[in-house]
């Protein structure tokens, strides 16, 4: 059959059967049908295109953890997230004081969907803020499994994982290695008795050289959460317990805790400046950086990764890195432990963009884990790094040595999990009681008895003896 014959077949009725339209040639039917289909397709594409162009890119409000100044390494990381996802970020800074951070977080969360989508929270505020936060366990199971399991209880409240650890710290003692060697010491103090003797001697020697404002030991005495951490470390050393024990008994009114507070009161004006009762963390760090003290209580950073080594990875930027050392918080007959600190990332339960918010949490968490691994591999090759001596064991972050006469160092957690939603009131009452002793407003025994009454009223818990944690 040639081409002409083929054309005649369509003319003789085949086209009628194919098209179902008698008298309409097939080529013309195909053309008309395709035109209608193409028109519908183009109209649909136009509508989709209009919808996409009208849709604004998602912008997340991020109440980031940390202090008002942005970490120089954080900005490029946030910019990378926006490049990779197209999600814009509006960052808001935190105040320095942890209690102020809580107040701001709570205020903004209560604003509902106009508040932050993602926020950094101190590990002690999980129970207080739990009602406004999303359970992250169903969405970040892989990330959670890669973290140190000892960190998760602090971010679990009401049966939910309300935040993912972003950083972990422990209280440590910073010291000047050059002062120790100059005054004949081959190691930093292991007990508070040793610290007092060493601080007094170094202070006297430096003042004899003309440094009239030199002090032996600086710490944080303002009525903040930093004071709670300091005082808890003092109590552990004396065997005075954890304020509220894990069995929901209030143990703070005991002779060992009272002795710990009395000891700290004696430091003021002796080896610590009178103004230490107003010191926040930056104040004591400024004294250390200026060379104005031999010892200071600071935070040291540890890895959040499950497989990471249990050692100090991050330390604060100091002007005297080559002459600075870090060791465990001094101890006593009751043991030796530094307070556990840290911050995590949470997603507001009121966020209009929960999927994107969870993506930001996942991105930042993975970046932190990668950073920890890089720091571990690079730490042995650092040219200028501090001296480390007898640092706390991080293998069990909620234990400390409680055996009399032993000074094995460890880490102790504040009673935020057991206190739950009432921890803010507990912390304010505790730091206020301790500070009233430090400023001479009340005696230690009187303050402990009054604090016990307050905590019973706040929590409804019964009283009991302090417990040692093995």
BELSUL-V947186 format. One record per residue. N is the residue number from 0. SS is DSSP state (A for helix, B for strand, O for the rest). Layout:
n->[N/N]
ss->[SS/SS]
//
This chain:
n->[0/1/2/3/4/5/6/7/8/9/10/11/12/13/14/15/16/17/18/19/20/21/22/23/24/25/26/27/28/29/30/31/32/33/34/35/36/37/38/39/40/41/42/43/44/45/46/47/48/49/50/51/52/53/54/55/56/57/58/59/60/61/62/63/64/65/66/67/68/69/70/71/72/73/74/75/76/77/78/79/80/81/82/83/84/85/86/87/88/89/90/91/92/93/94/95/96/97/98/99/100/101/102/103/104/105/106/107/108/109/110/111/112/113/114/115/116/117/118/119/120/121/122/123/124/125/126/127/128/129/130/131/132/133/134/135/136/137/138/139/140/141/142/143/144/145/146/147/148/149/150/151/152/153/154/155/156/157/158/159/160/161/162/163/164/165/166/167/168/169/170/171/172/173/174/175/176/177/178/179/180/181/182/183/184/185/186/187/188/189/190/191/192/193/194/195/196/197/198/199/200/201/202/203/204/205/206/207/208/209/210/211/212/213/214/215/216/217/218/219/220/221/222/223/224/225/226/227/228/229/230/231/232/233/234/235/236/237/238/239/240/241/242/243/244/245/246/247/248/249/250/251/252/253/254/255/256/257/258/259/260/261/262/263/264/265/266/267/268/269/270/271/272/273/274/275/276/277/278/279/280/281/282/283/284/285/286/287/288/289/290/291/292/293/294/295/296/297/298/299/300/301/302/303/304/305/306/307/308/309/310/311/312/313/314/315/316/317/318/319/320/321/322/323/324/325/326/327/328/329/330/331/332/333/334/335/336/337/338/339/340/341/342/343/344/345/346/347/348/349/350/351/352/353/354/355/356/357/358/359/360/361/362/363/364/365/366/367/368/369/370/371/372/373/374/375/376/377/378/379/380/381/382/383/384/385/386/387/388/389/390/391/392/393/394/395/396/397/398/399/400/401/402/403/404/405/406/407/408/409/410/411/412/413/414/415/416/417/418/419/420/421/422/423/424/425/426/427/428/429/430/431/432/433/434/435/436/437/438/439/440/441/442/443/444/445/446/447/448/449/450/451/452/453/454/455/456/457/458/459/460/461/462/463/464/465/466/467/468/469]
ss->[O/O/A/A/A/A/A/A/A/A/A/A/A/A/A/A/A/A/A/O/O/O/O/O/O/A/A/A/A/A/A/A/A/A/A/A/A/A/A/A/A/A/A/A/A/A/A/A/A/A/A/A/A/A/O/O/O/O/B/B/B/B/B/O/O/O/O/O/O/O/O/A/A/A/A/A/A/A/A/A/A/A/A/A/A/O/O/B/B/B/B/B/O/O/O/O/O/A/A/A/A/A/A/A/A/A/A/A/A/O/O/A/A/A/O/O/O/B/B/B/B/B/A/A/A/A/A/A/A/A/A/A/B/O/O/O/O/O/O/O/A/A/A/A/A/O/B/O/A/A/A/A/A/A/A/B/B/O/O/B/B/O/O/B/B/B/B/B/B/B/B/B/B/B/B/B/A/A/A/A/A/A/O/O/O/O/O/O/O/O/B/A/A/A/A/A/A/A/A/A/A/A/A/A/A/A/A/A/O/O/O/O/O/O/B/B/B/B/O/O/O/O/O/O/A/A/A/A/A/A/A/A/A/A/A/A/A/A/O/O/O/O/O/B/O/O/O/O/B/B/O/O/O/O/A/A/A/A/A/A/A/A/A/A/A/A/A/B/O/O/O/B/O/A/A/A/A/A/O/O/A/A/A/A/A/A/A/A/A/O/O/O/B/B/B/B/B/B/B/B/B/B/O/O/B/O/O/O/O/O/O/B/B/B/O/O/O/O/O/O/A/A/A/B/B/B/B/B/O/O/B/B/O/O/B/B/B/B/B/B/B/B/B/B/B/B/B/B/O/O/O/O/O/A/A/A/A/A/A/A/A/A/A/A/A/A/A/A/A/A/A/A/A/A/A/A/A/A/A/O/O/O/O/O/O/O/B/B/B/O/O/O/O/O/O/O/O/O/O/O/O/O/O/O/O/O/O/O/B/B/B/B/O/O/O/A/A/A/A/A/A/A/A/A/A/A/A/A/A/A/A/A/A/A/A/A/A/A/O/O/O/O/O/A/A/A/A/A/A/A/A/A/A/A/A/A/A/A/A/O/O/B/B/O/O/O/O/O/O/O]
//
